[in-house]
C-alpha cells in the first residue's frame, strides 16, 4: 500500500496559516473585550467620582443638611441627578451610615453598605463593592459645612451589570470587525497558498526533501565542474567547480567578474552566450567549457556552464604529438634513405662504385652530425628526441632548424613533460611563422643551463606576429592561423604561459631584427 497523501506544501501551509489566523483573531477579540471592559470600568469610576465631588459641593445639599429632616430635600436633589446622568444610585448618608436617599425607598433610614472610612477622613474614595443593588463601581465623597467639618457623605455608583450591558451593545461591532479581519486574512492566505502551489508545483514536503537530497548528492558526486549564473552573478557551484576555479567561500551571489577569473572565462560566463567545448586556461589548468541557457516554459532562468579539466589529457596529447612528429620524421627519413639507396645501387650497376661510396658516406655523415650535435649538447633524452624530430620535420617542410652553438644543458629540475610543452609549442609556432616568410626559412633554438636555471630561446625568420602587445600572444584563442584544430587555435602559447607561471619563470618577446622568444625557468623552482 502506498503512503497516504497529506497534501501539497501549499495546502498544508494554507491550513496551518488559516488556523493560526483564526486563533490570533480569537485571542485578539478576547483581549479587545477585556481591554474594553477595563476601559469602561475606568470611565465609570471617573464618572462617579466626579459626580460625587460635584454633589458634595452643591449649596443646596449643604442647606438641606441643616434642616431637622434633610431627607426630602436631598431626595429632590438625588433623583433628578440620577435620572439625568444615568448612574444607578445617589445615596446621601449621615456620618453614622444612615441613608437619607436611595433608589429603593424601602431601605432609606437603614445603614449604607460599603467603605466610608476614607471619606470620613476627608478623602474621596472609589471601590467596587457589592451593595443592596448588587456589585457596583462607586465613589464616596465627604460633605463639609462652612467651617470645614464633615457633616455627611454622598455615594454615587453604577452597577457592573450595566457596564456589561454597554459592552454587549458593542459586541456586534467587535464581531463585524473580527469577521472582516478573518475574511481579509483568509483571502490573503488563499492568495499566498496559490502562489506557493505554483512555485512548488504542488509537491509534498517529502517530495521536496527527496528532490533536495538527490540534487545535493548529484552536485557533490559529479566529476565535472558545474556553475549556474543568473544576471552575470554566480548562483551555484558544485565542489569540482569550486576546486577548478579556486572560488572563495562567499562566492554565492557575487558578480563573476569579481571572482578573480581569467578575463576570457569571466566574459564567457557573464555574457550567457552558448558555448561548446571551448578551451580556457584556468589558473594552472586547461578546462573545456560548455554553456547553455536554463529555460523553463520558454522563460530564461539563467545559464548553466560545465567545466572539464583537460590539463593532463593535453599534456599527454602534447607528448603524443611530439612522438607522432618524430615518427613522421623517421618515416620521411626512411623514405628519403630508400631513394638514396636506390640511387647508390643504380650508380654501382653503372660501374661508378667510388662515386656511390662517396655519396653514401656524405649523407651518413650529415645525418650523424645532426644526431651527434644534439645528443652531445642536450642530455635530457625526451628533449633531445623532440629537437631531432623537429629538425627532420623542418627539412621536410623546407625549414632549416639550427641548434645554436651555446646550447648545453639538461632539464635543470624541470619536469620533462613541461619542458617538452614549452619547447615543442615555441618551435611549432616558429616553424609556422617561418613558412609565412620568404626563403631562406630558418628557426634557431638555444638552450642554456646555468646556476639560476634554464634559458630557452627560439627565433624564426618569419614576418612576426600581427600585434603590438606581446601579452596578447599568450591569451587563449589569439592566433594568426585558421582552421585545423578540434577546439580552435591559439592554445600553444597559452599552454607555454601556463607552465611558466607554475614555475615562477618569465618570458620575453623580441621582434627586432627577428622574432625571438626567451623563456627563463628557475632551477628547482617550486611548482605552484
C-alpha positions in Angstrom: 0.0 0.0 0.0 1.2 3.5 -0.8 1.7 6.0 1.9 -1.3 8.3 2.4 -1.0 11.7 0.8 -1.0 14.6 3.2 -1.5 17.3 0.7 0.9 19.6 -1.1 3.1 22.1 0.7 0.8 24.9 -0.4 -2.3 23.2 1.0 -0.6 22.3 4.3 0.7 25.9 4.7 -2.7 27.2 3.8 -4.4 25.1 6.5 -1.8 25.9 9.1 -1.9 29.6 8.4 -5.7 29.7 8.5 -5.6 28.0 11.9 -3.0 30.5 13.1 -5.0 33.4 11.8 -8.2 32.1 13.5 -6.5 31.6 16.8 -4.9 35.0 16.7 -8.2 36.7 15.8 -10.0 34.9 18.7 -7.2 35.9 21.1 -7.3 39.4 19.7 -11.1 39.6 20.2 -10.8 38.4 23.8 -8.0 40.9 24.5 -10.1 43.7 22.9 -13.1 42.7 25.0 -11.1 42.6 28.2 -9.5 45.9 27.4 -12.8 47.5 26.5 -14.3 46.3 29.8 -11.4 47.6 31.8 -11.7 50.9 29.9 -15.5 51.0 30.6 -14.8 50.4 34.3 -12.2 53.1 34.4 -14.5 55.5 32.7 -17.4 54.7 35.1 -15.0 55.1 38.1 -14.0 58.6 36.9 -17.6 59.5 36.2 -19.0 58.5 39.6 -16.0 60.2 41.3 -16.5 63.5 39.5 -20.3 63.4 40.2 -19.8 62.6 43.9 -17.4 65.5 44.3 -19.7 67.8 42.5 -22.8 66.8 44.6 -20.8 67.3 47.8 -20.0 70.8 46.8 -23.6 71.9 46.0 -25.0 74.7 48.2 -28.4 73.1 48.0 -27.0 69.9 49.7 -25.4 71.9 52.5 -28.6 73.8 53.1 -30.7 70.6 53.2 -28.3 69.1 55.8 -29.0 72.0 58.1 -32.7 71.0 58.4 -34.0 68.7 61.1 -35.1 66.2 58.4 -32.8 66.6 55.4 -34.2 63.5 53.6 -36.9 65.1 51.4 -34.7 67.9 50.3 -31.8 65.6 49.5 -34.1 63.3 47.6 -35.2 66.3 45.5 -31.5 66.7 44.5 -30.6 63.0 44.2 -33.5 61.7 42.0 -33.1 64.3 39.2 -29.3 63.9 39.1 -29.6 60.1 38.9 -32.1 60.4 36.1 -30.1 62.9 34.2 -26.7 61.2 34.4 -27.7 57.6 34.1 -26.0 56.5 37.3 -27.7 53.7 39.2 -27.8 55.3 42.7 -27.1 58.6 44.5 -27.1 58.0 48.3 -26.8 60.8 50.8 -26.0 59.5 54.3 -25.1 60.6 57.7 -21.7 60.1 59.1 -23.1 57.1 61.0 -24.1 55.4 57.6 -27.8 56.2 58.0 -29.2 56.7 54.4 -31.1 59.8 53.5 -31.8 58.8 49.9 -31.8 55.6 47.9 -33.4 54.4 44.6 -35.3 51.8 46.7 -37.3 53.8 49.3 -37.7 50.7 51.5 -34.0 50.9 52.6 -34.0 54.6 53.4 -33.1 55.1 57.0 -31.0 51.8 57.0 -27.2 51.6 57.1 -25.2 52.2 54.0 -23.3 49.1 52.9 -19.7 49.9 51.8 -16.5 51.5 52.9 -16.7 55.0 54.3 -13.6 55.4 56.5 -11.5 57.2 53.8 -14.4 59.6 53.2 -14.8 60.3 57.0 -11.0 61.2 56.9 -11.7 63.8 54.2 -10.8 61.9 51.0 -12.9 60.9 48.1 -12.8 57.1 47.8 -13.6 54.7 44.9 -14.2 51.0 45.0 -16.0 48.0 43.5 -18.4 46.7 46.1 -21.5 44.5 46.4 -24.3 46.5 48.0 -28.0 46.4 48.2 -28.5 46.6 44.4 -25.5 44.3 43.6 -21.9 44.7 42.5 -21.2 48.3 41.5 -18.4 50.8 40.8 -18.9 53.5 43.4 -17.4 56.7 44.8 -17.9 58.1 48.3 -17.1 61.8 48.9 -17.3 63.9 52.2 -19.7 66.8 52.6 -18.3 69.7 54.6 -20.1 72.6 56.3 -19.0 76.2 56.2 -16.4 75.5 58.9 -14.9 72.6 57.1 -16.4 70.0 59.3 -17.7 66.7 57.7 -21.4 66.6 58.3 -22.5 63.9 55.8 -21.4 61.7 53.0 -22.6 61.1 49.4 -22.1 57.8 47.4 -22.6 57.6 43.6 -22.5 54.2 41.8 -23.0 52.4 38.6 -23.9 48.7 38.6 -21.4 46.4 36.9 -24.1 44.6 35.0 -25.0 47.9 33.3 -21.3 48.3 32.3 -21.5 44.8 30.8 -24.7 45.7 29.0 -22.9 48.6 27.3 -20.1 46.2 26.2 -22.7 43.8 24.9 -24.2 46.5 22.8 -20.7 47.0 21.3 -20.1 43.3 20.7 -21.8 43.3 17.2 -19.3 45.9 16.1 -16.4 43.8 17.5 -17.8 40.7 15.8 -18.2 42.5 12.5 -14.6 43.8 12.7 -13.3 40.4 13.6 -15.2 38.8 10.7 -13.8 41.4 8.3 -10.2 40.7 9.5 -10.8 37.0 9.3 -12.1 37.4 5.7 -9.2 39.5 4.7 -6.7 37.1 6.3 -8.4 34.2 4.6 -8.2 35.9 1.2 -4.5 36.7 1.8 -3.8 33.2 2.9 -5.5 31.8 -0.1 -3.5 34.0 -2.5 -0.3 33.1 -0.8 -1.3 29.4 -1.0 -2.0 29.7 -4.7 1.4 31.3 -5.4 3.2 28.8 -3.3 1.4 26.0 -5.0 2.6 27.3 -8.4 6.1 27.7 -7.1 6.3 24.2 -5.6 4.4 22.6 -8.5 2.0 21.0 -6.0 4.7 18.8 -4.4 4.5 17.4 -0.9 7.2 18.1 1.7 8.6 14.6 1.3 8.9 15.1 -2.5 10.8 18.4 -1.9 13.1 16.8 0.6 13.8 13.9 -1.8 14.5 16.3 -4.6 16.9 18.4 -2.5 18.7 15.3 -1.3 19.1 14.0 -4.9 20.1 17.4 -6.2 22.7 17.8 -3.4 24.1 14.3 -4.0 24.4 14.8 -7.7 26.2 18.2 -7.3 28.7 16.7 -4.9 29.3 13.5 -6.9 29.6 14.7 -10.5 33.2 14.9 -11.6 32.6 17.9 -13.9 32.6 21.4 -12.6 29.1 22.9 -12.8 28.1 26.5 -12.2 24.8 28.4 -12.5 24.9 32.1 -13.4 22.0 34.5 -13.3 22.3 38.1 -14.4 26.1 37.8 -14.5 26.2 36.6 -10.9 27.3 33.2 -9.7 24.3 31.5 -8.1 25.6 27.9 -7.6 28.8 25.9 -7.9 29.5 22.3 -7.1 32.6 21.0 -5.4 34.5 20.4 -8.6 33.8 23.9 -9.9 35.0 25.4 -6.6 38.2 23.5 -7.0 38.8 24.2 -10.6 38.0 27.9 -10.4 39.5 28.3 -6.9 36.4 30.1 -5.7 36.2 32.0 -2.4 33.8 30.7 0.3 31.5 33.6 -0.2 31.1 33.2 -4.0 27.3 32.9 -3.9 25.6 36.0 -5.4 28.8 37.7 -6.4 29.4 39.0 -9.9 31.5 36.6 -12.0 33.8 39.4 -13.0 34.8 39.9 -9.3 35.8 36.3 -8.6 39.4 36.6 -9.9 38.8 34.5 -13.0 40.6 35.0 -16.3 39.1 37.7 -18.3 38.2 35.4 -21.2 36.4 33.0 -18.9 34.7 35.7 -16.9 33.5 37.3 -20.2 32.0 34.0 -21.3 30.2 33.3 -18.1 28.9 36.9 -17.8 27.7 37.0 -21.4 25.4 34.0 -21.1 26.1 33.0 -24.7 26.1 29.4 -25.9 29.5 27.8 -25.9 30.5 24.3 -26.9 33.9 22.7 -26.0 35.7 26.0 -25.6 39.1 25.7 -24.1 40.1 28.2 -21.4 43.2 28.4 -19.2 42.1 28.5 -15.6 45.0 29.1 -13.2 47.4 26.2 -14.0 44.7 24.1 -15.7 43.3 23.8 -19.1 39.5 23.4 -19.0 36.9 22.6 -21.6 33.8 24.8 -21.0 30.3 24.2 -22.3 27.5 26.7 -21.6 23.8 26.6 -22.3 20.8 28.7 -21.2 18.5 27.2 -18.5 14.9 27.5 -19.8 11.5 26.8 -18.1 8.4 27.0 -20.3 10.2 29.4 -22.6 11.4 31.6 -19.7 15.1 32.0 -19.2 16.2 31.2 -15.7 19.9 31.8 -16.2 22.8 29.8 -17.7 24.4 26.6 -16.8 28.1 26.1 -17.5 30.2 22.9 -17.1 34.0 22.7 -16.8 36.1 19.7 -17.5 39.8 19.6 -16.6 41.9 18.6 -19.6 45.3 19.6 -18.4 46.6 16.0 -18.1 45.0 15.0 -21.4 46.5 18.0 -23.1 49.9 17.2 -21.7 49.6 13.6 -22.9 48.4 14.9 -26.3 51.4 17.2 -26.5 53.8 14.3 -25.8 51.9 12.2 -28.3 52.2 14.9 -30.9 55.9 15.1 -30.3 56.2 11.3 -30.6 54.0 11.3 -33.7 56.1 14.1 -35.3 59.2 12.2 -34.5 57.7 9.1 -36.1 56.7 11.0 -39.2 60.1 12.5 -39.4 61.7 9.0 -39.2 59.3 7.7 -41.8 60.2 10.6 -44.1 63.9 9.9 -43.3 63.3 6.2 -44.2 61.6 7.2 -47.5 64.5 9.5 -48.2 67.0 6.8 -47.4 65.2 4.4 -49.7 65.5 6.9 -52.5 69.2 7.4 -51.8 69.8 3.6 -51.6 68.2 3.2 -54.9 70.4 5.9 -56.4 73.5 4.2 -54.9 72.5 0.8 -56.3 72.0 2.3 -59.7 75.4 4.0 -59.6 77.1 0.7 -58.7 75.3 -1.0 -61.6 76.6 1.7 -63.9 80.1 0.9 -62.7 80.5 4.1 -60.7 81.2 2.5 -57.3 83.6 5.1 -56.0 81.0 7.9 -56.5 78.3 5.7 -54.9 80.5 5.2 -51.8 81.3 8.9 -51.7 77.5 9.8 -52.0 76.6 7.3 -49.2 79.3 8.4 -46.7 78.4 12.1 -47.3 74.7 11.6 -46.5 75.5 9.4 -43.5 77.9 11.9 -42.1 75.3 14.7 -42.5 72.7 12.8 -40.6 75.1 11.5 -38.0 76.5 15.0 -37.4 73.0 16.3 -36.5 72.3 13.5 -34.1 75.7 13.8 -32.5 75.4 17.6 -32.1 72.0 17.3 -30.4 72.9 14.4 -28.2 76.2 16.0 -27.2 74.6 19.3 -26.2 71.3 18.2 -24.7 71.4 15.5 -22.0 67.6 15.2 -21.4 66.6 12.3 -23.7 63.0 13.5 -24.2 64.1 17.0 -25.2 66.9 15.6 -27.5 64.4 13.4 -29.2 62.0 16.4 -29.6 64.7 18.6 -31.2 65.8 15.8 -33.5 62.2 15.1 -34.6 61.6 18.9 -35.2 64.9 19.0 -37.2 63.6 16.3 -39.5 60.2 17.9 -39.8 61.9 21.2 -40.7 63.9 19.5 -43.5 60.7 18.0 -44.9 59.0 21.5 -44.8 61.9 23.4 -46.2 62.9 24.9 -42.9 66.4 24.8 -41.5 66.3 24.1 -37.8 69.6 25.3 -36.3 70.8 24.3 -32.8 72.9 27.3 -31.5 76.5 26.7 -30.6 76.0 27.8 -27.0 73.3 25.1 -26.4 74.3 22.9 -23.5 72.3 21.6 -20.5 69.8 19.2 -19.1 66.3 19.6 -17.7 67.6 21.6 -14.7 65.0 20.3 -12.3 62.1 21.0 -14.8 59.7 18.2 -15.5 60.4 16.7 -19.0 56.8 16.9 -19.9 56.7 20.6 -19.1 59.9 21.2 -20.9 58.6 19.5 -24.0 55.4 21.6 -23.8 57.3 24.8 -23.7 59.9 23.9 -26.4 57.6 22.0 -28.6 55.0 24.8 -28.8 57.6 27.5 -29.3 59.3 25.6 -32.1 56.0 24.7 -33.8 54.9 28.4 -33.7 58.3 29.4 -35.0 58.1 26.9 -37.9 54.6 28.1 -38.9 55.9 31.7 -38.8 59.0 30.9 -40.9 56.7 29.2 -43.5 54.8 32.5 -43.8 58.1 34.4 -44.6 60.4 34.5 -47.6 63.2 31.9 -48.2 65.6 31.1 -46.7 63.4 29.9 -43.9 65.2 29.4 -40.6 64.4 28.5 -37.0 67.1 28.8 -34.3 67.0 27.1 -30.9 69.2 27.8 -28.0 69.1 26.0 -24.6 71.5 27.2 -21.9 71.7 25.9 -18.3 73.4 27.9 -15.5 73.2 28.2 -11.8 70.0 30.3 -12.0 68.1 27.8 -14.1 67.3 27.1 -17.7 67.1 29.7 -20.5 65.4 28.7 -23.8 65.5 30.9 -26.9 63.5 30.2 -30.1 63.9 32.6 -33.0 62.4 32.4 -36.5 62.8 34.2 -39.8 59.1 34.9 -40.2 57.3 38.3 -40.5 56.4 38.4 -36.8 53.1 38.4 -35.0 50.5 40.9 -36.1 50.1 42.6 -32.7 51.8 45.4 -30.8 51.1 43.8 -27.4 53.2 40.8 -26.7 50.9 39.8 -23.9 48.2 39.1 -26.5 50.3 36.2 -27.8 49.8 34.2 -24.6 46.0 34.6 -24.3 43.9 31.6 -25.2 42.3 31.9 -28.6 44.8 34.5 -30.0 46.3 33.2 -33.3 47.1 34.3 -36.8 46.2 30.8 -38.1 42.8 29.5 -39.1 41.2 26.1 -39.0 42.6 22.7 -38.5 42.2 22.3 -34.7 39.5 20.5 -32.9 38.9 23.2 -30.3 40.2 26.1 -32.2 43.6 27.8 -32.4 45.6 29.9 -30.0 46.4 27.2 -27.4 50.1 26.6 -27.8 51.4 29.8 -26.3 48.7 29.8 -23.7 50.0 26.4 -22.5 53.5 27.8 -22.5 52.3 30.7 -20.3 50.7 28.2 -18.0 53.9 26.2 -17.5 56.0 29.4 -17.0 53.5 30.7 -14.4 53.6 27.3 -12.5 57.4 27.5 -12.2 57.6 31.2 -11.5 59.5 31.9 -14.7 59.5 34.7 -17.2 59.1 35.1 -20.9 60.2 37.9 -23.2 59.4 38.6 -26.8 61.9 40.5 -29.0 60.8 41.5 -32.5 63.9 43.2 -33.8 65.6 42.2 -36.1 63.8 38.8 -35.8 61.0 37.4 -33.7 62.6 35.7 -30.6 61.0 34.2 -27.6 63.2 33.9 -24.5 61.9 31.7 -21.6 63.6 31.6 -18.2 62.7 28.8 -15.8 64.4 28.9 -12.3 66.4 25.9 -11.2 64.5 23.9 -8.6 61.6 26.4 -8.6 58.7 25.1 -6.6 55.8 24.2 -8.8 52.8 26.4 -7.8 
